[in-house]
Amino acid sequence: MPSRVRELGVVPGSLPTGPLNAITDVPGIRVGQTTIDDGGDLHTGVTAIVPDGYAAGLPAAIAVGNGYGKLVGSTQVDELGVLETPVLLTGTLSVFRVADALLTWLLDRDPTATSLNPVVGETNDGFLSDIRRRPITPQHVFDALDSASTDLPAEGCVGAGTGTGALGFKAGIGTSSRQVSGGTVGALVQSNFSGTLTVLGTPIHRDPVVEPEGNSCMIVVATDLPLDARQLGRLARRAIFAMARVGSDYSPGSGDYAIAFSTARTGEGIQDRLLRNAFHAVTESTEEALLNSVTMARTVTGFGGNTQYAVPLERVSEASRRG
């Protein structure tokens, strides 16, 4: 039975979590997902992270660990330091259809808009899903956006993580949060990268497997701390650093990106010398989100008979005792 890592005795770091231990602990953050799983060749979907106030622009930054990916809208966020739409995640060849559908959804809500910058990221789920079929429709995108809520997001084989795998095992969507003085930092990940699963410093080796091509990781970091775009860039980089804690080998074929934004509207900014706890919070929450993305997944057989196996949870518990 899939479990979050804390249920297995794994407690990354020392900072307290939010009530849900999820990105939705950050006030004003909602998540919605649409899953496509036909039990055969299609295992894909859409995950939408919807912050309140996006239309007015939120301070934001993007960090690129390895730019082998298609992150629509990234250059404008990098140039202006502003996020003006929800952030959506999906499979590689569907990213452009999702961006177009997001644009339609936004235009329907703002009849005066003449320029919008949809932000859509992806990882390659073609090992388990017939990626060339590009099955995502506008309605799938609308459903993910319209269903977004402040509840604990589903994890594992759902939404954009339906067909992904990481660290030799089936993976998917994962989330976590940390509370610090003055606010909350939350992370949501779409895991699809190679390496050796590592739990609190203990590697979990598996039998030799065929690593799917196109391994990548998308990390979305939200906070209500009053940070500017430059400081959010520092948080985003540390989210990518956290991939090393769980065993990423940072493959040259991997597209590793982190998007960080703040929902804060008021309050004095934070001096850089006081960001230590925020850095700890993003590293710990990203590490735990990545682990949750693996332990909440189940074994899936998909396109071409390819199979990615769930991690044996007893090995995760054992590793936590040694860690």
ZIWODA-V886818 format. One record per residue. N is the residue number from 1. PHI is phi as a letter, one per 30 degrees, with the letter a starting at -180 (999 if undefined). OMEGA is omega in degrees with one decimal (999 if undefined). NEAR is the number of other C-alpha atoms within 8 Angstrom. Layout:
BEGIN
N;PHI;OMEGA;NEAR / N;PHI;OMEGA;NEAR
END
This chain:
BEGIN
1;999;179.3;2 / 2;e;-178.7;8 / 3;b;170.4;10 / 4;d;-170.9;9 / 5;d;179.0;12 / 6;d;175.8;7 / 7;d;179.6;7 / 8;c;178.3;11 / 9;i;-178.8;9 / 10;c;-179.0;12 / 11;b;179.7;8 / 12;d;175.2;8 / 13;i;-173.4;5 / 14;b;-177.9;5 / 15;d;178.3;10 / 16;d;175.5;7 / 17;d;169.3;10 / 18;d;-176.7;11 / 19;e;-179.5;5 / 20;c;-172.6;11 / 21;h;-174.3;11 / 22;a;178.5;14 / 23;d;179.5;15 / 24;d;169.1;15 / 25;d;176.2;14 / 26;d;-177.6;13 / 27;e;176.8;7 / 28;i;179.9;9 / 29;c;175.5;15 / 30;b;179.1;13 / 31;b;174.9;16 / 32;b;-176.6;16 / 33;b;171.6;16 / 34;b;-176.9;14 / 35;c;173.7;12 / 36;c;-179.6;10 / 37;b;-178.3;9 / 38;c;-179.4;7 / 39;i;-177.3;7 / 40;b;-171.5;9 / 41;c;-176.2;11 / 42;c;176.9;14 / 43;b;-174.9;17 / 44;a;179.3;17 / 45;l;-177.3;17 / 46;b;171.5;17 / 47;b;-177.7;14 / 48;c;173.3;14 / 49;c;-170.5;12 / 50;c;177.1;14 / 51;d;171.6;10 / 52;d;174.6;8 / 53;i;-177.4;8 / 54;d;-175.1;12 / 55;d;177.9;6 / 56;d;-178.9;6 / 57;j;178.3;10 / 58;b;176.7;12 / 59;e;-172.4;14 / 60;a;176.8;16 / 61;a;177.7;16 / 62;b;174.0;13 / 63;c;-179.4;11 / 64;c;174.5;9 / 65;d;173.9;9 / 66;b;-167.6;10 / 67;d;179.6;9 / 68;d;-176.7;9 / 69;a;-179.0;10 / 70;b;178.5;8 / 71;c;-177.2;9 / 72;d;176.4;11 / 73;i;-171.8;10 / 74;d;-173.8;9 / 75;d;179.5;6 / 76;d;175.8;10 / 77;d;179.5;13 / 78;d;-177.1;10 / 79;d;-172.8;6 / 80;c;-177.8;6 / 81;i;-175.8;12 / 82;b;171.0;13 / 83;c;-177.0;12 / 84;b;177.8;12 / 85;b;166.7;13 / 86;e;175.5;12 / 87;c;-179.7;11 / 88;c;177.9;12 / 89;b;-179.5;14 / 90;a;176.4;18 / 91;d;-169.1;15 / 92;e;-173.5;11 / 93;d;176.3;9 / 94;c;-171.7;12 / 95;d;-176.3;15 / 96;d;174.9;8 / 97;d;178.5;10 / 98;d;178.9;15 / 99;d;179.4;12 / 100;d;179.2;8 / 101;d;176.3;12 / 102;d;178.1;12 / 103;d;177.5;10 / 104;e;-179.6;8 / 105;e;-179.4;9 / 106;d;-180.0;9 / 107;d;177.7;9 / 108;d;-177.7;7 / 109;c;179.1;6 / 110;b;-175.8;7 / 111;d;179.9;6 / 112;c;-174.1;4 / 113;d;174.6;7 / 114;b;176.9;4 / 115;a;178.1;4 / 116;b;-177.6;8 / 117;b;179.2;8 / 118;d;179.9;13 / 119;c;-176.9;13 / 120;b;177.3;14 / 121;c;-174.4;13 / 122;a;160.2;14 / 123;b;-172.1;18 / 124;d;179.3;14 / 125;c;-174.4;14 / 126;d;176.3;10 / 127;d;-177.8;13 / 128;c;-175.8;18 / 129;b;177.6;13 / 130;d;-168.5;12 / 131;d;-179.1;13 / 132;d;178.6;5 / 133;d;178.8;5 / 134;h;-169.7;8 / 135;d;-177.5;6 / 136;d;177.0;11 / 137;c;174.7;9 / 138;e;-178.0;10 / 139;d;176.2;6 / 140;e;179.7;11 / 141;d;179.6;14 / 142;e;-179.0;11 / 143;d;178.9;11 / 144;d;-179.5;14 / 145;d;-175.7;12 / 146;d;-179.8;7 / 147;c;-176.1;9 / 148;e;-177.4;13 / 149;b;178.3;8 / 150;d;178.4;11 / 151;d;172.3;8 / 152;d;179.5;7 / 153;d;172.5;10 / 154;d;-177.2;6 / 155;b;179.8;13 / 156;i;-172.0;17 / 157;d;-179.1;14 / 158;b;174.3;15 / 159;h;-178.7;15 / 160;d;178.8;20 / 161;c;-175.3;16 / 162;e;-175.6;16 / 163;c;-175.3;14 / 164;c;177.7;18 / 165;b;-178.3;14 / 166;b;170.3;15 / 167;h;177.3;12 / 168;i;-177.4;13 / 169;b;172.4;11 / 170;d;179.8;16 / 171;b;-178.9;19 / 172;l;180.0;22 / 173;c;174.4;19 / 174;b;-179.0;17 / 175;b;178.5;20 / 176;a;178.7;16 / 177;b;174.1;18 / 178;b;177.3;16 / 179;c;176.0;12 / 180;b;178.4;12 / 181;e;177.2;4 / 182;j;-179.9;5 / 183;l;-174.6;10 / 184;b;172.8;14 / 185;b;178.9;19 / 186;b;179.5;19 / 187;b;169.9;17 / 188;b;-175.3;15 / 189;b;168.6;16 / 190;c;-170.3;16 / 191;c;-179.6;18 / 192;a;-171.8;16 / 193;b;-173.2;14 / 194;c;-179.2;13 / 195;k;178.9;11 / 196;c;-179.7;13 / 197;e;-177.4;12 / 198;b;-176.4;11 / 199;c;-178.6;15 / 200;h;176.8;11 / 201;i;-178.8;8 / 202;c;179.8;10 / 203;d;174.8;10 / 204;c;-178.0;11 / 205;d;178.9;6 / 206;b;175.8;6 / 207;d;179.6;4 / 208;e;179.5;4 / 209;b;173.5;6 / 210;d;180.0;4 / 211;d;175.8;6 / 212;d;173.8;7 / 213;d;176.6;7 / 214;i;-178.6;9 / 215;d;-176.8;15 / 216;a;174.7;14 / 217;b;172.4;14 / 218;c;180.0;15 / 219;b;176.4;14 / 220;c;-178.7;10 / 221;c;176.9;16 / 222;b;176.9;14 / 223;a;171.0;14 / 224;c;172.1;12 / 225;d;-177.2;11 / 226;d;-178.6;13 / 227;c;175.4;11 / 228;d;-174.3;10 / 229;d;179.5;12 / 230;d;179.3;8 / 231;d;176.7;9 / 232;d;173.5;15 / 233;d;176.8;13 / 234;d;175.2;8 / 235;d;-177.4;12 / 236;d;179.2;15 / 237;d;-179.5;12 / 238;d;173.0;11 / 239;d;177.1;14 / 240;d;175.5;14 / 241;e;-175.8;9 / 242;d;177.4;12 / 243;e;179.3;12 / 244;d;-178.0;9 / 245;d;-178.8;12 / 246;c;171.4;15 / 247;j;178.2;12 / 248;d;173.4;14 / 249;c;177.7;8 / 250;h;-178.2;9 / 251;e;178.1;9 / 252;d;177.2;6 / 253;c;-175.7;9 / 254;c;172.9;15 / 255;c;-174.7;15 / 256;c;-175.5;14 / 257;b;170.6;14 / 258;b;174.8;15 / 259;c;178.4;12 / 260;b;178.1;15 / 261;b;179.5;14 / 262;c;176.3;15 / 263;c;-175.6;16 / 264;d;178.5;10 / 265;c;-177.9;5 / 266;b;176.8;5 / 267;j;178.4;6 / 268;d;177.0;5 / 269;d;-179.8;7 / 270;c;177.8;8 / 271;d;-176.8;6 / 272;e;-177.4;6 / 273;d;-179.9;5 / 274;c;-176.4;7 / 275;d;-175.3;9 / 276;e;-178.0;7 / 277;d;176.2;8 / 278;d;177.2;10 / 279;d;176.4;10 / 280;e;-176.6;9 / 281;d;-178.3;14 / 282;d;178.6;17 / 283;d;-179.3;12 / 284;d;-177.3;13 / 285;d;177.3;15 / 286;d;177.5;18 / 287;e;-177.9;13 / 288;d;176.5;13 / 289;d;178.5;14 / 290;d;178.2;14 / 291;d;177.5;12 / 292;d;-179.2;16 / 293;d;178.9;18 / 294;d;-174.2;17 / 295;d;177.7;15 / 296;c;-179.0;14 / 297;c;177.3;14 / 298;b;177.9;11 / 299;d;-179.0;9 / 300;b;168.9;10 / 301;c;-173.3;10 / 302;b;-172.4;15 / 303;e;178.4;13 / 304;i;-177.5;6 / 305;i;178.5;6 / 306;d;-178.7;9 / 307;b;167.2;9 / 308;c;-171.4;12 / 309;c;174.8;9 / 310;d;177.1;13 / 311;d;173.7;10 / 312;d;-172.8;6 / 313;d;177.9;10 / 314;d;177.7;6 / 315;d;175.5;9 / 316;d;177.7;13 / 317;d;178.6;11 / 318;d;179.3;8 / 319;d;-179.1;13 / 320;d;178.4;13 / 321;d;179.0;7 / 322;d;-173.2;6 / 323;d;999;8
END
